């Protein structure tokens, strides 16, 4: 009977040789990914979906609390597997509410500043380009998320300010 052992792959499992005898990491050439790697990729997709606030600054996305919630789920799953030997049908599948990790109600605004961007100012002679920056902290965590205005929006804002001065 053919059985499959489910465990995290070690370095020996990951390496194999190609046709020339060179060692190749099979994870780099499209090998299988474990559940945690797939979850991290899903976090990346959700982070891309996050919108912008009224100032045109991208909203923060708290990935650490999502990872912690996923790790708690995995610990509970492993505990159930050790205790029962299988997962019962009533064992709930993890379903995260992704919106709560980018909802501003769950964040504290630490600071808000308008800092000069020398790179954009040098590329646009005659303009003093400032980037709006907001620092957020997810409630209950120490992580600080820095959100900045994108470059084109800052340039448009600087041009409007220059026209008002003229």
C-alpha positions as CSV (number, residue, x, y, z in Angstrom):
1,X,0.0,0.0,0.0
2,X,1.4,3.4,-1.0
3,X,1.2,6.0,1.8
4,X,2.0,9.6,1.7
5,X,3.8,11.3,4.6
6,X,2.6,14.8,5.3
7,X,5.3,16.9,6.9
8,X,7.2,20.0,6.2
9,X,9.9,19.4,3.6
10,X,13.5,19.6,4.8
11,X,16.4,20.8,2.7
12,X,17.2,17.3,1.3
13,X,13.6,17.0,0.1
14,X,13.8,20.3,-1.7
15,X,17.0,19.6,-3.6
16,X,17.3,17.5,-6.7
17,X,19.6,17.4,-9.7
18,X,18.7,18.4,-13.2
19,X,19.9,16.8,-16.4
20,X,23.4,18.3,-16.1
21,X,23.8,17.0,-12.5
22,X,23.5,20.5,-11.0
23,X,21.5,20.8,-7.8
24,X,18.3,22.7,-8.3
25,X,15.8,23.8,-5.6
26,X,12.5,22.4,-6.8
27,X,10.6,25.1,-5.0
28,X,12.2,27.5,-7.5
29,X,11.0,25.6,-10.5
30,X,7.4,25.3,-9.5
31,X,7.3,22.6,-6.9
32,X,4.4,22.1,-4.5
33,X,3.8,24.7,-1.9
34,X,2.6,24.0,1.6
35,X,-0.6,25.6,3.1
36,X,1.3,28.4,4.9
37,X,3.0,29.5,1.6
38,X,-0.4,29.5,-0.1
39,X,-1.9,31.5,2.7
40,X,1.0,34.1,2.4
41,X,0.2,34.4,-1.3
42,X,-3.5,35.0,-0.5
43,X,-2.5,37.8,1.9
44,X,-0.5,39.4,-1.0
45,X,-3.6,39.2,-3.2
46,X,-5.8,40.7,-0.5
47,X,-3.3,43.5,0.1
48,X,-3.5,44.4,-3.6
49,X,-7.3,44.7,-3.3
50,X,-7.1,47.3,-0.6
51,X,-8.4,50.7,-1.7
52,X,-7.4,54.3,-1.0
53,X,-8.7,56.8,1.5
54,X,-10.1,60.2,0.7
55,X,-6.6,61.8,0.5
56,X,-5.5,59.2,-2.2
57,X,-3.3,57.3,0.2
58,X,-3.5,53.6,0.1
59,X,-5.1,52.1,3.2
60,X,-3.0,49.9,5.5
61,X,-3.3,46.1,5.5
62,X,-2.5,44.3,8.8
63,X,-1.0,41.0,7.7
64,X,0.5,40.1,11.1
65,X,-2.9,39.7,12.8
66,X,-4.1,37.6,9.8
67,X,-1.0,35.3,10.1
68,X,-1.5,35.0,13.8
69,X,-5.2,34.0,13.3
70,X,-4.0,31.4,10.7
71,X,-1.4,30.1,13.0
72,X,-3.9,29.7,15.8
73,X,-6.2,27.7,13.4
74,X,-3.2,25.5,12.5
75,X,-2.4,24.8,16.1
76,X,-6.1,23.9,16.8
77,X,-6.1,21.6,13.7
78,X,-2.9,19.9,14.8
79,X,-4.2,19.5,18.4
80,X,-7.4,17.9,17.0
81,X,-5.4,15.6,14.7
82,X,-3.2,14.4,17.6
83,X,-6.2,13.9,19.9
84,X,-8.6,12.2,17.5
85,X,-6.3,10.9,14.7
86,X,-8.5,12.5,12.0
87,X,-10.4,15.8,11.4
88,X,-14.1,15.4,12.2
89,X,-16.6,16.8,9.6
90,X,-17.8,19.4,12.1
91,X,-14.3,20.9,12.3
92,X,-14.7,24.3,11.0
93,X,-12.7,25.5,8.0
94,X,-10.9,28.8,8.4
95,X,-12.7,31.7,6.8
96,X,-11.2,35.1,7.4
97,X,-12.9,38.4,7.1
98,X,-10.3,40.1,5.0
99,X,-11.9,43.5,5.3
100,X,-11.3,43.8,9.1
101,X,-7.5,43.8,8.4
102,X,-7.8,47.0,6.3
103,X,-10.7,48.7,8.1
104,X,-9.5,52.0,9.6
105,X,-11.7,51.4,12.7
106,X,-9.2,48.7,13.7
107,X,-6.2,51.1,13.4
108,X,-4.9,54.0,15.4
109,X,-3.5,56.9,13.4
110,X,-0.1,57.6,15.0
111,X,1.1,60.4,12.8
112,X,0.4,62.3,9.6
113,X,3.0,64.3,7.8
114,X,3.8,66.0,4.5
115,X,7.5,65.2,3.8
116,X,9.5,66.5,0.9
117,X,10.5,64.0,-1.7
118,X,13.8,65.0,-3.2
119,X,13.8,62.3,-5.9
120,X,10.4,63.6,-7.4
121,X,11.5,67.2,-6.9
122,X,14.7,66.6,-8.8
123,X,12.9,64.9,-11.7
124,X,10.4,67.8,-11.9
125,X,12.5,71.0,-11.9
126,X,10.8,74.0,-10.4
127,X,8.4,71.9,-8.3
128,X,8.7,71.2,-4.6
129,X,7.0,67.8,-4.3
130,X,5.8,66.6,-0.9
131,X,4.5,63.2,-0.2
132,X,1.6,62.7,2.3
133,X,2.5,60.0,4.8
134,X,0.3,58.4,7.4
135,X,1.5,56.0,10.1
136,X,-1.0,53.5,11.5
137,X,-0.9,50.9,14.3
138,X,-3.3,48.0,14.4
139,X,-5.1,47.9,17.7
140,X,-3.5,45.2,20.0
141,X,-0.3,45.0,18.0
142,X,3.0,46.8,18.0
143,X,3.4,46.8,14.2
144,X,3.4,50.2,12.5
145,X,2.1,50.5,8.9
146,X,3.4,53.4,6.9
147,X,1.1,54.5,4.0
148,X,2.2,57.0,1.5
149,X,0.6,58.9,-1.4
150,X,1.7,57.7,-4.8
151,X,4.1,59.8,-6.8
152,X,1.9,60.9,-9.7
153,X,-0.8,62.2,-7.2
154,X,1.9,64.1,-5.3
155,X,3.1,65.7,-8.5
156,X,-0.4,66.8,-9.5
157,X,-0.9,68.2,-6.0
158,X,2.4,70.1,-6.3
159,X,1.4,71.5,-9.7
160,X,-1.9,72.7,-8.3
161,X,-0.2,74.4,-5.4
162,X,2.3,76.1,-7.8
163,X,-0.6,77.4,-10.0
164,X,-2.3,78.9,-6.8
165,X,0.9,80.8,-6.0
166,X,1.2,82.3,-9.5
